[in-house]
């Protein structure tokens, strides 16, 4: 039987018996559902509930009646067939209960976009229920309502969280396709369902690995001793029983069915029916797409100069770009800093260097000249791991592929381990400079002999496999930039963050040394797995042990910043604020009894061989205590009330592999990032053409405008040193980044000098290359991409237009013009309703989509199926409130952002002082060594701790103290007024009224 979880069926889904009558989820599950699902989430009655012209009390009563019907209907089941997924679309009772009239009216638009964005309190202040916030409803139902989340605003927010959790459960069930272990996932092994497996032969260390014998050789492999103490260089032994998982050089996974990869090759009847013969690696033309759909148009092109600005970095230079009011340039470079840690198709800055392939536009000369595209661009093709035809196997009458048609290796570790700072293999580790006077520290060199200094610079470099051990093992293009384990694509933002976190590493070491000096014989918390009973005093901790503990702390701080600071600003609304914070600290972090009960249930689910329990309910219930720290405590007394009696003793033991490893859950599929995750991180529009440089002494003035193009490679480090960390923090903190939308790529990216490639043009269009890479790596086109991830398909290019906008508005006209260009580039065809094009989705009548997508048979329809994934999600104009990304990108994050926490023992069961030291454990928990520090004012209704990145900057760049004081989220433009509730207004905060940014 399929599991039953909070969520609401799409219109037309037949009602089913309540699963609570058939199988109860248990006390802890019901505790969570009482909190989240009190409004109900089950099938709705077929009634109409118009609210127009009703008095407010009657509308409120109508909404509450809808909630009652939902409770009576029970919980929706997760389907057994991927084609019957939720799609983010709800029925009328659900919308009425959670969002009232506005949400019901939104359903009537029959758009492809998710419905939760229309619930109460999921947008800015106007989305809140006025009767509750300001009227008669609060005093009537306030007390009980606040406690059990029955008031309208909490119903809306909780409803959104339920929809999102339901999507995550479906994604975990239907979207895990590992290229090395998929046969076991489908068929199961030794009587256990594949989705509950926890060990795989493909994740063993091979005989040629230097640690092969250390983990058990050809017997049962189990990491132990020094291999489990800290994050290993190549990422092995994060999972004690699957040593190779996530290690450098392992295969990227997929989130889409293997049959649907590489659609241009036409491997199946479905892909051939979907695309005909219209696709190819260079069809439609990537440079044409770049020039016509991506280019930033300029009102004063002479002041922009294709992103090169004016001589002398004049502040009079100006480049138009669509700006996000609630996200700054620090956020743009942050995500580049993150992706350098997570994934790389390149090896030492190179793809396949054996030959070049054409990236040039294939238009007639006059058209190419008019667009400014170049026929003689070329690129290095990707390094391919496996190009032979994959094997197939049969299971229950259906044939499956064992892997995608081609596979690719991840050349860095897949773990969130700060490998861009510390290294991911022997060559990259040789670039990490440790302080010769204190090897626990990273080396920093002061330009003037004072202050904490900067990372040392690379010399001229040499071949990456030199005979001379003193030689810099770098690509020649990296010469002169600051030393880093991952030095490729070095920008001024990368230089900034690498220096900040090198200083954070050293700040931890310094704090530890101070503690050791004050209490040398005290217990540091650290333990050696070879001697787990031996207390390691502060005085006993070696330089190497302290260095590795500092790495753990820095990596965890980076993960925390991304989870609860960067992402809630990227997705700036209340459901995502609560959702992302629940990933870290849980929904019940202030309710210890419920949190403890859920933790016990999760321990049992983790060991279950019932896929219903081990995956679906596990994902739901993990929202209670949070993913971070799951399994890091173990108790002999499993009683729900043991904590109240004061009788709980933590029996977690370093000697027990089930304790060390026990908090992880891979949901039956080994963890690595999927190719589709990399696709949605193609975020080049975030970067402005010109970086606005300010001085801390006069923060409101833009002193000069430096082309982003100049902040690249060695020049990036030059710029960082010239201005200093404080001025760059101020400059990037106050400047808005670019919106992720069509027509917003900088022209400098389309004309990037790449002389080392040796192509005839010496240039490359990076925006076009994004499209080429997706095609080369087999990413499905946009519409099938959405279907594969459980989102509703589009039926034509006009679906990209936000019809809520006035027809004469500038933005509506812009969208219509872009849609016209898409139609011209991708074309149209006469449709054939007899051609089924996908088995990933079904309508309410049980029909698979056909070539006509609901249009009459034989009519001329848009080639919406051919749209490249990156083009499609940039074209999405309808997004939930405060979303800097599209819902298509976001659904990829729902799955993978949580999996990289669920799968990492250093964020779950091994988040303990035995690994981090007690100081390090507390540092991560409280964002520093001196305990939790709270903001003095509330933000969006929350009183919250000073954010982790704000604390890091206060420690590492203390000159920023006054500028940072009013900042709540470091990724919100520092001079912007945040307002009362998720405002997107571009208005100055008190004290910043004269900032140049508000004069435009």
N, C-alpha and C positions, 0 to 999 in steps of 0.2 A: 504493500500500500504506500502511496506517496505521502510524504510528510505534510502537515498542515501548519501554515504559518501566517502571521499577520500580513494582510494584503487584500486587495479588492479586485474582483474579476472584471475583465473588460465587458462592455455592453454586449449582450447576446450570449455570454457564457452560461451554459445551463447550470441551475442551482444543484448542489450536491448535498447529501446528508452531512450534518456537522461532524467533523472528525473528532470533536470532543466527546461525542457519544460513542465513538468506536475505540479511541485510544487516547487516554489523557497524558499530557506531557509531564505531569508531576508537579509537586508543590513549587519548586524553584521556577519552573517554566511559567506557571500561573502567576507567580509573583511578578515576573517581568511583564507578562501580558496584562496584568492588572494596571501596571504603570503605563505601558505603551498602548495597549489595545482596548482600554476601557470603552472607547467610543464604538468598538466593533469594526469588523473588517470583512464580513462575510457577504454572501450573495444578496442582492437587493431585490425587493419586490418590484414588479413592473407597474409602478405608479408614476404619475407626473406631479411635481410639486412646484409650480410656478410661485415665485415670491413677489413678483412685481405688484406694487401698490399695496402690499400688506403693511399693517402697522408693525413697528419693530418688535413688539412683544409676540405678535402672531408669527412673524418670520422666525423668531427665536424658538418658539414652540414647534414650528414645522421642522426646524433643524434638529431639535432634540428627539422628535418622533422618528426622524430618519436614523438617528444614532441608535435608538431602541431597536429598530428593525435590523440594523447591522448586528447588534449583539445577539439577537434571536437567531440570525442566520449562521452564526458560528464563523469559523476561520477558513479561509480559502486554502485548498490543497495546492501543493507544488505539482505541476503536471509531470507525467511520465514521458511525454513526447515534447521535444524541444520546439515543435511547431505550434504548441498550444500555450505559449508563454504569456506572461502578464502584460508586456509591452508598455507599462507605465500608464495604462488607460483604465479608468474606473467607471463604475456605474453611477447613476444619478443620486441614489441615496448616499453613497459614499461622499460624493462631492458636496451634497447638501449638508451632511453632518459636519464635514471638515472645513467647508468654505462658504456655505450659504449661497445666496443668489449669484454672486460673481462667479463662483466655481461652476455652478450649474450652467450658466450662460456660456462659459468657456467650452464646456463639453459639446455644445451645439455647433461649434465651429468645425468639428470633425477634422482637426489638424493632426499631423503626425506626432506632435510634441507631447511630452509627459504632462500629466494633469496636476501633479502635486504642487506645481508652482502657483496654482490659483487658490490654494487653501489659505485660511486665515493665518496671519502673522508670518507668512513665508516670504514677504517682500519688505518694503519700507514701511514707515509708520501707517500709511494709508491702507495697508493690507490688514491691519489689526481690526478686531471687532469693536466698533465705536461704542456699542451698547454696553460692552463689558468694561472697556477702558475708562469711559467717561460717563456712563449712564447708570441706568437703574439695575442692571444685571449683576454687577459686582457685589453690592451689599446683600443681594438676595441669595447668591450661590457662592460667594467668595471663599468662605472658610474651607468647607469640604472640597469645593472645586479645585482650589489651589493644591490640596494634598493629593488628590487622585487624578489630576489633569483632566477634569471634565469641562473646564471652561472653554469657550470657543477658540481662544488663541492657542491654548495648549493642545486642543483637539487638532487644530490645523498643523501645528509643528509636529506633534506625535504622529499624525497621519502621514506627513511627508517622510518621517523617519521609518515608518512601517513600510511605505512603498519602496524606499531605498533599500531597506533590509531584505525585503522580498526579492528585489532585483539581485542583490548579492547572493542570496541562496540559490536562485536560478542560475546565476553565472557560475557559481561553484559546481553546480550539478551538470551544466551543459557546455562549459567553455574551457575545460582543461584538456589540452592536447599536447602531451609531451612527446618529442621526437624520438626518445630512446626507450620509453616504457609503455607506450599506448596499448599494445596488445594485452598486457596484464590488466590495464585499467578497464578494458572492455570485457575480457573473459574472466577476470578474477584469478585467484590462485589458491590452491589447497583448500577449496571450499569457502574462501572468504571473498566477498564482493570486491571488485577492483578498486572501488572508491574508498575502501577502508584499508588498503595495503599501506604498510609503513616501511617496507624494505624492498630494494630492487637490485638485482645483480648488476645492472648498468651503472649503478651508483657506487660500486666497489672500486677501490684503487687497483689499477692494472699491475701486473708483475713488474713492469719497467719503472713504476713510480718509486722514488727514493724512500717513501714511507710505507711501502707495501708490507714489509715484514712487521713494522711497528704496529700496524692495525690488525694483524692476524694472518697475513699472507693468503694462502688458498683456503684457509678455514673460515670460520665465522669472523667477519671483520667488525671490530669495535675500537673506536678511538679511545685512547686513555693517556694518562701521564701528561707530559709536556704538550701534547697535541690538543688537549682540551682546555688548557689554562687561559688561553687568550685567543684572539682572532689570528689565525695563521695567515702567512703571507699570501698564499694562493687560494685561500678560502676553503681548504679541505677541513673536515672534521667539525664543521658547525653542527651538523647532525652526526651524532656519535656512531650511528648504525648505517649511515649512507655517506661515507667519507668524501666521495667525489661531488656530492650535490652542491651546486652553486659555485664550483671552483672555476678558476681561470681556464678558459679553453673548452668549457662544456657547451653543449648545443643550446641555442635559443629555443624556446618552446613556441607554441601557437595557441591562440584563443579561438580560432575558427577551425571548422572541419577541414581536414587535410585535402579533401576533394575540391574545396572551394579556393585553395591557394593557386596562384599563377593562372588567373582566369583568361589571360590573353592567349595561353597555349591551348585552350579548348579541350581540356582533358576529359570532360564529362558531357553527357547530353544536356544537362542543365546549364552549364556555362556556355555551351554553343547556342542553346536556345536564347539565353539571356543576352548575349553580346553579338550573335551572328559572326561575321568576319570583320567586325569593325575595329578590333583592338590589336595592338602590337606593342613591343617595348618602347617605340617612339611614336605611337599613334593613340590619340591625337598628339600633335606636336607639343612637347613640354615647354620649349621656349616661347611658342605662341601663347600657351596658357599663361606662362609667367608674365609676358609683356601685356597681354590684354586683360587678364583677370587679377594679377597680383600687384602691378606697379602703383606706387604712390604718385598720384597726379599733383603737380605743383602749380600754385597760383603765381608764384614769383620764381621761376626756375633759375634765374640768374643769381638769386640769393642762396639757393640750395646747391647749385653746381653739381648735380647728381650725387649729393651727399658729401661733397668735399668741402663745403662751406666757403668762407672768404679768407683772403690772406691775413696772416697774423692772428688767426682764430677770433676774428672780429665778432663781437656780440650782435652785430647787425645782420649776420647770416640768419637764414630762416628756411627750414624745410617743413612743409605741411605733413602732418600725419594724424590719423585718427587716434585720439588719446583716451585712455581709460582714466576716469576721474578717481578711482579708488585703489590704484595699484601703481607702484613706483619702479624706477629703473633698477633699484637694488633687487627687486623681485625678478626682473628679467634675467639678470646675471646669476641669481641664486639657482634658477632651474638649470642653467648651463653647468654650474658647479655640481649639482646633483647628478645630472646625466653622465658626467665624467666618472662618477663613482659607480653607476649602475650597469652601464652597457657600452660596448664598443665593438663595431665590426672591423675596425682597423687594427693592424699590428704595427706598433711603433710608428704611428702616423701615416701608414701606407695601406692602401687596398692592394689589389693584384697589380703589381708593378711590371708584369711581363708584357703588357701591351695596353694601348689605349683604345677606347671605343668612342664613337662619335656622339657628342651631346649637342651638336649644332642644329639649328632650325632648318627645316626642309621645305621652306616656302620659296616661291619664285623670287628672284633677286630684288625686284621692285617692292614686293610685299615685305621681304626681310629687312630691306633698308628702311622702309616706312616704320616698321616696328622697332628697329634698332637691335634686332637679334643677329647672331653670328653663325654662319654655316660651319665654321671650322673650329668650334669648341670641341674639346674631348675630355674624357674622364677615365679614371682607373676603375675597372669593374670590381665588384665586391669579391672578397675572398670566400669561396664556396667550400663547405665541409663535405657535403655529399651531393653529387649531381646525377648518380645512377638512378634508375627507376626504383621506386620503393616497392617492397614486398606487400602483398595483400593477404588477408586471412578472412575466414568466414566465422560468423558467430550468430546463432539463432536465425539462420536464413538470410543474413545480410552480409555483404562484403565490405571490409574496411581496409584502408591503407595503414601501414605501420608507422608511417611518417609522411611529412610533406614531400613534394616532388624534388625540392632542393632544400638543403639545410645550411645553417651558418653558425659559426662559433662565436660565443661571447668572449672577447679577448681581455676582459677584466673580470673580477669576481662579481657575482650577482648579488652579493650581500650588501647591506647598507653599512659598510665597514670603514668608510672614509679612505678607501683605497686610492683615491686621487691624491691624497696627502701622503699615505704611508706605503703604497706599493701593492702590486698584485702579482708580481713574479720577480725573478732574480734580477732582471735587467732594470725594471722600474725601481726596485728597492735600492739599487746602486745610486740612484739619483736623489735619494732622501738624505739630507745632510743633518747629522746629529752634532750637537755642540761638543767639540773635543774636550772642553773643560768640565762638562757635566753631560755624559752620554744619555741621561734620561730626558734631556731637553732637545728640542729642535734648534738647529743653528740659525741665529739671526745676526745680521751684521749691520751696525749703525753707520750710515753714510758719514756722519760728523763725529762719530765716536761716542755719541750720547743717545739716550733713549733705548727702547727695546729693539730698534732696528728692523731690517727687512730680511727676507730670505736671500741667500747668496745667489749670485748669477751663474748661469752656465757659461763655460768657456766656448771655444769654437767648435768643439765636438769632434767626433770621429765615427767610424763604423760602429754599429750597435753590438758587434761581437769582437772587441779589440784584443790584441795580445797584451797591450799595456793596461795594467789594472788601474792606473791613475787617469786614464782617458775618460772624458765625459761621454757616456753612452747615449747619445742623442741623435735625432734626425738633424741634419744641417740647418733646416729652417728654424730650429728652436734656439740656435746660438744667441747668447746675449740676454735671453729672458730669464726670469727667476727659476730656480731649481724646483721641480715638482715631479712627483712620481708619474702623473699624467699631464704632460706638458703640451699636448696637442690643442689646437684652437685656442691658444692663449690670448685672452682679452684683458682689458683693464679691470673688468669685473672679476675675472678669475684671479688676477694678481691681488686684488683687494681681499677676496675671501680666503685665499691661501695664506696670506699674511695674518689676517685676523685669527684664523684657527690655529696657525702656528703659535701665535701669542697665547691663545686659549690653552693649548697643550702646555706651554711653559708656565702659565698661571696656575694650572693644576699641580704641576711638579713643584712650583715654589710653595704653594699652600701645603702640600704634603711634607716638604722639607721643614717648614715652620712647625707643623704638628709633630714631626719626628724630633725636632730639637726641644720642643716643650715637653713631650711625653715619650721619650725614646723607648721605654719598656712596655708601653701600652700595646694592646692588640690592634694591629692594622686592619684586621678583618680578612686579609689575604690568606689563601691556603695553597699548599702544593699538593696536587692529586697523588703524587708518589708518597707523601707523608701527611695525609689529610688531618690527622689528629694533632699535628705540631702547630702550635700558635706561632705566627710570624709577627714579631714585634715591629714597630716602626723602624727601629734601628737595623733590623735584619733585611729589609727590603732592598734588593739589588737595583742597580741602575736599569738593567734590562727589564726587570719586573715592573719597575715604576713606569718605564717608557710604555710598556704594553698596557698597563692599567690606564695611563693617560690616553692611549689610543681608544680604548673602550669607552672612556668618558666622552671624548670628543665625538666619536661616532654616534653615541647615544644622544648627545646634545644636538647634533645635526639632524638626527631623525626626529627629535622632539620639536625642533624649530619648524621643520617641514610639515609635521603632522598637525600641530596646534597653532602655528603662527602663519606660515606661508599659505597653506591650503585654505584655512578659513578666510583669508583675505582674497585669495583667488576665487573662492566660492562664497561671496559675501552676503550670507543670510543666516537666519537663526537655525534652521534645520541642520545646515552644514557645520555651523559652530558647535552645536551639541553633538552631532555625529562624529566629527573629527576629535573632539575632546573625549568622547566616549571610547574611541579607539585607544587613547592613551590612558585615561584615568577611570573610564567606565561611567555609565549612567548613574550608578549607585555609589559613587565614591564617598558620599555623605551619609550612606545608609549601610553601616557595616554588617548588620545582620543579614540583609538580603544579599549583599555582595559575597559574604562568606558562604551562604547557602548555594548561590550560583557557582561559586568556585568548586564546591564539592561535587555538584552535578557535572560540571565540565570535566573533572577528573575521571568520572565514570564514563562519560561520553567519549573521551579521548581513547579509552581502552575498548570501546565497543566494536564488535564486528557487524553491527547493524548499520547499514549505510544511511538509513533514515535518521538515526540518532547521531552517528559520528560526524556527519556533515551538516545537515540542515539545521537541526536544533543546536548543534555546537556553535554555528555561526551566529544564530539569533541570541543565544544566551551569553555569548562572549561580550555582547554589548553591556552586560551588567557590570562585571568587575573590570572590563577593559582588556584589550589584548596585551598591552605592555605589562610584563610581570606575571602573566599567566603561568601557574605551576611553580612559581618561585618560593612557595611555602607548602609544606606538607604536614598534615595533622593525623595522628593516630585516632583521635576521637572525631568521628564523622558526624556527631550529633549537630543538628541545626542550632541548638542553644548552648553549645559548649563555650562559645566566646562569652556569652552573657554570664555563665557560671565561673568564668575566669580559669577554666581548666584546659585551655588549648595550648599545647606545646608543639612548636615547629620541629618536626623530625627530619626535615630535608637533610640529605647527606651527600657529601661529595663522593663518597665511596659507592653510591648507588647510581648506576647509569640511568635507571628509570627516573630518578629525581633530576639529575643533571640535564637530561634530554627530554624530560617528560612534559614540558609545556608546549611543545611544538605540535602543529597539525598541518600536514601538507594536503589533506583531503584526497588522498589516493594518487596524487600526481607530484613528482619531484619538482621543487621550486627552481625556476629560472624565468627571466623575463621573456615574454612572447614578442615576436616581431611586431604585432599590432600595437603593443605598448610603446614601442619606439616610434611608430608612425604618428601617434597622437602627441608626441613631444617635438614635432616639427613646428617650432614656435618663433620663427624668425621675425614675424611682424612686431614682436614685443620690443625690439631694439630701435630706438630713434636714430635718425641719420646723424644728428648732432647732439653731443653730450654737453649739458649746460653746467659750466664750472662756476662754483661760488667759493667765497672765503668765509671761514667761520667767524671772522671779525665783522663781516657785513653780510649776513646770510640771505638777506632779501634781494641782493643784487646778483644778476647773472653777469659775471666778469668777462667770460669768454665762452665761445662755443667751439668745442673740439670735435671734429668728425670721428664718429665711431670707428671708421675705417683706419684712423691713425692709432687707435688703441688696440693693436693687434701684434702678437708675437713680442719681439724685443721692445718695440715701441710702447707696448702696454706697460711694461715695467718702468720704462723711462717716464711715462706720464704719471704713474703712481708715485714714483719718488719725487718728481718735480712738484706735485701738489700736496702730497702727504695723505695718509689714510683718513685723517679727520675731514679734510676738505672734500675728498672723494665721497666719503660717507654722506656728508651734507648734500653734495651735489646730486648724487644718485638717489638719496632719500627724498629730496624735494621734487625731482622731475618725474612727470608721469610717463609711463611706458605706453607702447602702442597697443591698440586693440587687436585682438585676433579676428580679423575680418578680411574679406577680399578687398583688393585695392589698397593694401597697407604694407607691402614689402618695400624696404628701402632700395633705391636704385643702385646704391653702392654694392648691395648683395648680388645684383644682376650683372655686375660688371667687375667682378672681383679678380684682381691680378693673381694668376697662378703660374708663374714662369717655370716652377720646378717640374710641372707636368710635361713640359716639352711639346704642347699642342701648338698648332699654327697660330691660333689667336692669342695664346698666352693668358687667356681669361676663362672664367667659368661663371655661369649663371646659377647661383646656389639655389634660388627658388625653383628653377627648372630641375636641378639635380635632386631636390626633395621628391619630385614626382617620379623621376627615373629610378631612384633607389627603391621606392615603394613597389614599382612594377617589377624591378629586378629581383626583389625579395618576395614576390608573390602575394602582396597584400590585396585582398578583394577590393573591388570598386565600392564606392560609397553606399549604395542602396543595399547590396548584399552584406556589406560590413555591418550596417544597422540591423538587418534581419538576424545575422549570426549572433549579435549581442543582445537580442531580445528587445529591440526598439522597432517602432512602427515604420514601415517603408514609406517613401515618398512616391507620388504618382506622376510627377512632372516638375519641371524647373520652377513653375510658379509657386510651388509649395515653399520655396525659399523666401518668398516675400512675406513680410509681416503685415498682414491685412488689417491689423488694429491701427496702423498708422494712417493719418489723413492722406487722401490720395494726392493732395497738392504739396505734401511735405517734402523737404529736400532729401531726407533719408529714404522715403518711399520711392522717390524718383531714382535715387542712386541704386537701390536694390533692383528696381525694374530694368535699369540699364545694364546691370551686371547679369541679370537673368537673360536678357536679350543676347549678350555676348556669349554666355554659356550655350545657348541654343545654336548660335552660329558656329561655335567651335566643336561642340559634341554632336550636333545635328539631330535629325528626326528620322523616323522610319514608319512605314505602314505596318501596323501591328497585326499579330496573328493570335487570337485568343485560344487557339488549339495548342499553343506552345507553353508548357509549364516551365517556369524559369527558376524556381527555388522550392526546396522542401524544408526550409528553415522557419516558415511562418504559414499560418492558416487563418482565414477569416472566420467570422462567427458561424458561417454555414459549413465550415470544414473544408473549404476549397483552398488549394495552394495558389499562389500568385501566378498569373499568366502574363504573356508578353504585352497585353493591353493594359494591365494594372487598373482595371475598372473602367477604362474607356471603351467605346463601342468597337467591336471587331472590325478590322479593315480600315480604321481611321489613322490619321497621321499623328503620331505621339512622339514625345521627347525621348531622346536616348539617355534618360535619367540613369539607367543601369550602367552606363559607361563612365560616369563622372568619377574622377580619381578621389580617393578617400580624403586627401588633404584639401582638395578644392571643395568638396561637399561640406566638411565641417567648418571651414572658413566661411562658407556661404550661409550657414545657419544664423538667421537673424532673430529667431525666437528662442530665448534662453531663460531659465529661471533667474529671478532677481539676483543681481550682483555676481553673476557668473561671467568671469573673464574668458571662459572656454565654453565650447558648445556642449549640448547634452550628449552628443555622440562621443566626444573625447571623455566626458565625465564617466560614462558607463564603463569605459575601459579602466578608469581609476578605481571604481567601486570594487572591482575584483582584485586588481593587482596591488593597490595601495594597502589593502588589509593582508593579502597573502604574504607580502614581504615582512610583515610583522609576525603573523601566525607561524611562519616557517623558521624564524631566526631564534635559536635558543638564547642568544645573548640579550634579546629583548623580551624573552619569556622566562623559562625556568632557570636560566643561568644569569639572570639579572639579580646578582647577590654580591655581598661584600667579599665572598671567597674569590671572586674574579675581579671585581671593580675596586676593591678596598672599601672600607666603611666610608671614608671621606668621598670616594668616587661615587658610591651608591647614593649618598645624600646629596652630592653635587648635582647629579642628574635629576633626582626627585625635586629639588628645590631651586634649580637653575643657578646654583652657586654654592660656595662653602659656608655661607652665613644664614642658612635657613630661608624659608619662604619670605619674600618681600611683596607686599600687596600694593597695587595702585591705589591712590587716594580717592579717585573718583570712579564711578561706574562707567561702563561702556556698553551700549546697546542693552542696557538693563542688567549687566553682569558686573559684580565686583570680582576682580580676578588678580592673580599674581602678576607681578612685573614679568613681561614675556621673556622667553629664554634668549632670543637674539638681542633684545635690549640689554639684558644683564651681561651678555657676552661683550657687547660693544662698550658698556660702561667699564668693564674690566680691562679690555684690550686697547681701547681708544678713549682714555678718561677725559680728554679735552672736549668730548661731545656731551658732557654732563648736562649743561644748560639746554642745549638743543634737543636732547633726548627727553628731557623732563616731561613735556606735554604729550609725547608720543606714546600711544597705547600698543599699536602693532607696527613694527618697524617697516613693514611692506606697504603700509598706507602712506601716501604722500605726507611728509612730515608737517607741512603747513596747512593741511586740509582740516576743516571742521567735520568731525565724524557725525555730528547730529545725535538725536535721541535714539533712533532705531534704524540702523542700516541705510542711512542716507547715501545716495550717490551724487549729491550736489557737489559742485566744485566751488566751494566758498572757503575763505580763509578762517583759520582758527584765531582766537584772540592773540594779538601780538604779531600776527603775520599779514596784517591787512595791506602792507606796502610791498609784499613780495611781487617781484616782476611777473611771476607766473599768473597772477590774477589780473594783470593789466591787459591781457590779450583776450 
